[in-house]
Amino acid sequence: MPKVNIYQKDIETLSRQKIEEIQLERLRHLVDYCKKNVPFYAKRLENISSEKIKTVKDIEYIPYTTKEDIRDNYPFGLFGKPLKDIVRLHASSGTTGKPTVVGYTKNDLDMWSDCVARLIMAAGVTEDDIIQIAFSYGLFTGALGLHYGLEKIGATVVPTSSGNTEKQIMLMQDFKTTGLVSTPSYAQHIAEIIAEKGVLNKLNLTTGLFGSEGCSEEFRDRIEAGLNLFATDNYGMSELIGPGVSGDCVYRKGMHINEDHFLAEIIDPKTLEVLPQGETGELVVTTLTKEGIPMLRYRTKDITQISYDICDCGRTFARMAKIKGRSDDMLKIRGVNVFPSQIESVLIGFEQISPNYQLVLTRTHSTDELEVKVELADGSLLENYTALEDLRVKIKKSLKNVLEISSKVSLVEYRSIERTAGKAQRIVDLRNGEK
Ligand SMILES: [Zn+2]
């Protein structure tokens, strides 16, 4: 395990009481700022003023903000500053219609790079590191977010952007690159090409900083073995700032949230009530210090859980668990919340099966039944019934451990689950609409 770095130790080890004092002061200031500078918020907060916010918990008086609110006010309607004070624009890709646009003031860029610097130092990165950024540069916040944070701590940045994998690997060898910033899936792709070329022993990689898409622990283990490095996960989204909201320290027991800049809550995505500490639900984040496009109680749609215990690294900042899934994808089966991503993380641990699966939900005698159809990776096991049954039982057991409900597992032949050009149809819900 790399040695622990404590960056800005005085801030990251504050007592819970002190953290809440800072959050309260900033929250009250933010409410006034939003009312004064953003007409959208002035209307929404008509009956709320900073005087009404007496404790951090009083944030519950403030309505939620959603991605639709940003879209409806496209492109700059939620900005808290005129464009002359905005020094950078980013946008997240909209799968349908207009993207969501975010703007940064000079102060925002400074805060952003500070937040990223903290997280990457917590992940073990130092000024001696040479880091290749294989995120695509552009309107997407990932690449530039990591870029400025890494430069801030004095690491050497190699902005290769994504793609051209052969060249990425050549530069890794020639520059003696020690760290890789990328999505987990691109890291896995690089690992596969490295294995084909047989050059793993010529590389100097020690650290992987992964983000922008979910990554199960099983998948992370596979990437770590393939690239021979120590991988950490970080979290963020452009509506909040970009990467820099939270990230793993070297103990990897949840991603530390930069709580002096981001106030996090967990809500029930159905009832919208705030859940008690430790419960799993949708993450809602308020940006306490952002000027360009301040966000009050932004619904991330990401499902996680927050722990407020002090971490083994000494940091007191709360830690959020890996994202379990999106609240939009959540399935309720026999009263239990199930996410397709949980099932995926189990399936990826088995080499004998392909990444294609389908969940079929039915209801008999008012009981929900879940069938997980899994494709075999090839035909090698087809005639071997003992091995097939053995594999099926193992998958069933692992699923039960993770989902806490039992399911029926069916193994089907390779390529028998229909492929679609767009998003795969993973869920077939035949429960007649009553959920
Ligand atoms: Zn920690």
Boltz pocket constraint, residues with backbone or C-beta under 6 A from the ligand:
constraints:
  - pocket:
      binder: B
      contacts: [[A, 249], [A, 250], [A, 251], [A, 252], [A, 254], [A, 256], [A, 311], [A, 312], [A, 313], [A, 314], [A, 315]]
      max_distance: 6.0
